[in-house]
Amino acid sequence: MPQRVLSIRIDGELVSTTEGKTILEAARASGKYIPTLCYLEGLSAVGACRLCIVQVAGIDRLLPACTTPVQNGMSVTTKSPKLAEYRRIAVELLLVERNHVCAVCVSNGHCELQAMACSLGVTHVRYPYDYPKLPVDMSHERFVLDQNRCILCTRCVRVCAEVEGAHVWEIISRGIQARLVSELNQAWGDAASCTNCGKCVQACPTGALSEKGHAVEEMVKRNDNISALAVWRGVEA
């Protein structure tokens, strides 16, 4: 059964989309940019990073574009001083929550969080750093988990569950205590369900998950391949 065609306005421009699409999907299909960190094409959307927030006419709160379905006749604003400020605040809070020291990170120069901060003009943060004492798990023979770089986007959790089907990763605890853990909080190297595929490493937007043997600025990730595989599997199903 064909999906119903809907008409919406994005930044004043009339855009045609189909029922069941999200604002983010409709915007990207029409060539309009909305910033994201937790979103990865082909995976389920969770609205964790809040960078894709948009304004919808008639609604008095900001909505995440990646999880908000389109409705016929809706008018969406993706760029405004208010949205820019809220997005900068979101990035600043991510930076102060963990120990993101770019100068000594394997993903320096290839980090989506770093690139997002630059694009939003975040040259400094206005909040005190937490400086938590977080572990680095090097127990895996090929990969490393550095909790200091993790932004809890859950891209690794979703790609492992939805594409690889291994269900190695999960988030434990809540709020500032939330952590990424493998297989019921075991060391990654002891996780029997891990297939060593590396999809979680490639999906990670920062240096939280990396491959051993890479020095600073050497960890280049190819999550476009992950997206293509995820989309292909969705079509196959």
N, C-alpha and C positions, 0 to 999 in steps of 0.2 A: 504494500500500500504506500503510495507516494506521500512524502511529508508535505505539510502545508507550508506554502511560502509566506513569510512575514516581512513586513517593512518596518524598519526602525531608523532612528536618526542617531548618528555618532558624530559628535562635534559639529552638529548642524547639517551634516551630509546624509542624504537618504541612502540607506543600505538595504539590500534584499538578503534575507537569510532564510533558514528553514526552522521549523518547530523542533525543539529539543536541543538546539545549539545554545551555548553560553554566550555571554557578551564578549568574552575574550576570543572565542572561536569566530564569532561574527566579525569582530574588529580585525583579527589577523587575516581572515579571508578577504577582507576589503583593503588590505594593505596598511592598516592603522596600527601603530605601535602602542602597546600597554606593557609596562615593565613587570617582570615576574622573576621569582627565584625558586619557589617551590614547585612551579608548574613544569611539566615535561610532557610534550605531545605523546599521546598513546597511553599514558598512565592516568589513573583516576585523579581527579582534582580534589584538593583538600583545603585550599584557602589558608595555608599556614603562615605564609610570609607577610601577607596583607599589602604587598607592593602593588598589586593590580587593582586597588580600590578605585572606584569610579563614582560619579554623581549621576543619579537617575532622577529626572524631573518628577516632582510629586512625592518623593521619598526624602525624609529629613535626616537620613543617615547614609554614610558611605557604604557601598556594597562591593564585595570582591567579585571582579569580573569573571574569574575562572570558575566560580560555582553558581553564578546567578544566571538562570535561563532567560533567554530573550522573550519578550512579549510584544505582540503586534502594537505598533504605534508608540513604543517607549522612546524616550529621548535621553541619550547618554552623553555625558561629558567626561572625556578621558584626560584632558589637560586644563589645569587651572592653578592659580597660586595656592589655593587651599590644598589641592591634591599633591602638588609638589612639596609643600611643607610637611604634610603627613607622611609622604614617602621618605623624605629625608629623616624624619624622626624614627621611622621604622628601621632604616639602615643604621642609624646611630645606636639604637637600642641593641641591634644585633652585634655591633662592634664592641660595645661595652660589656655584653653578657659573658663573652669568652675572651680568650687571649689571642686575638688575631694580629700577630706580628708579621706583617707582610715581608719584611726584609729577610726573614729566615724561613719562609714557607716554600715548599716545593712547587706550589701553584702560583707563586708570585708572577704577575704578568699574564696569567691564564686563569684567573679566578673570577667567577661571576659576581661574587659579593664585592670584590675590589673594583671591578668594572662598573657595577651599579653605583657604588659610592662616587666614583669619578663622574659618571653621567649625571648624577643628581647634585653635584657640586658639594659633596660632603668632604671638606678638607680638615675638619676637626669635629669633635663631639662635645656636647654641652653637658654631659652627665658623667658622674664618677664611674670609673671602671670597677668591675667586680673582682677581677684577678682571682678567679677560683683555681684551686689546685686540682687539676684534672689529669687523669692517667693517659698514657700512650700505650696502646696494645700492639706489640710487635710479635705476637705469638704465631701469626700466620706465616707460612713459608714464603709467600709472594707479596702480601699486602700489609699495610699499616693503617690502624685506626687511631687518629689523634683527636681526642675529645675537645681539645682546645680550639679546634677549627670548625667544629660542628655547629650548624645553625638550625638543626632540628627541622629541616625542610621535609624529611621523610621520603625523599626521592629514592634513596637506597632501599628503604623498607618496601616501597611499592614496586620497584623494578624487580626486586628479588622474589616478591610474592606473585606479581601479576604477569611477569614475562618469563623469569626463570622457573618459578614454581617451587622454590626451595624453602621459602619462609624462614630465612636465617635471622633477619633483623627485626627488632621491635623497640619501642620507646617505653622506658619505665619511669615511674614517678611523675610528678607534675610541676608546673611552673619552673622556677629557677633551678630546681633539683632534677629536672628531666634529663635523661641520658639515653643515648643509643646503645643498645646491647645486642649481643649475638646469642642465639639459642639459650634462652632462659638464664641470661647473665653469666655465661661461660666465657672463657677466653676464646677469641676468634679462631685460634689455631686448634682448639678442641671441639669446634662445632662440626658434628658429624654430618649435618645436613648441607653444609657448604660445598658447592660443586667446583669452587675455584674458577668460576667463569669470568669474574672481574666486572660484571655489569654494574654492580653497586659502585665500584670505583669510578667507572666512566660516567655514571649518572650524577655523582657528587659534584655540586657546584663550587666547592671550596677545596682546601687541602686536607679536609678531615679524613677522607679515604684516598690513599695513594698507593702506588706500586713501589716496592723496594728497589733501590738502585738509582733513584732519581735525586739529583741535587736541587738546590734552589733554582726556581724558574724553569725547571725541566719537565714538570708534570703537565703535559698537554692532554686534555680529555676530549673524547669524541662521542658526546651524548647524542649527536644527530643519528648515529648508527643505532643507538638504543631506541630512539623515537621511531625510526623506520621499522625496526623489528617489532616493536610494540603495536604499531598501527597495522602491520601485516598480519600479526597474530589475531588482532581484533577482527579484521576482515575475514580471515580464515575461519574463525569461530562462528 
